[in-house]
């Protein structure tokens, strides 16, 4: 992908999710004709996001368009509010209905998170249908003087897009979770839609684009995408094989969660991740749910 012929300014906004730094990012991008926002984060972080936008000298009304990589709550739980302000929200065709009517999404999430739901995620305001813009694979949206290209990138979820602007890409959960300053990459394999072959194909597609930089929602800029994607591919295969082998031994789901956490803790410590930062990784992408996602994938095979 060729670089842009003009300069854009990318602001990485830390949403300080649950008081944890570098857990969830939103990206405010200054184009030649205005602003766009990639990832709203959860509704529980909306005031933080607005405060950070104002601290940069802007207001929410200055945003011309919003793009969400997928409809998991940590990425797009707040999208309905932005749409209700009259700002178009761009999303994968398989995710649009859940922004317009988030009731099923909320019901399933409440079953998982129980009493913690409201504190973690906040409300899920519905998005007015006329403000939800479906973008398909390869389509280009023109906003704020920018051309934003959608890449259909399943594996973490069947309704996942990455968004490319020139030679940079905003990768959502398709390239794992990685804290700045550490080499350990956490495999984003939350249930129910994790799919091994699709994940590997997505990694290969992103590598083939030869982007100059990628931006993780969890968390921040990666300046060597080729190395990151190669390392992430290895991590996905390693962890998927670990789960497959434990299932072949007859390990039950609860024991598998413990074993998977220990397996990843060892990987992280070998890469010199201190224990407090390991706990941050757990907030970002908990190993229990990731073990479940890979387990469910193998059980379907």
Beta strands, then each sheet from edge to edge (+ up, - down):
strand 1: 9-14
strand 2: 25-31
strand 3: 34-38
strand 4: 63-67
strand 5: 88-92
strand 6: 132-135
strand 7: 140-143
strand 8: 146-152
strand 9: 161-165
strand 10: 168-172
strand 11: 213-216
strand 12: 220-222
sheet 1: 1+ 2- 3+ 4+ 5+ 6+
sheet 2: 7+ 8- 9+ 10- 11- 12+
end
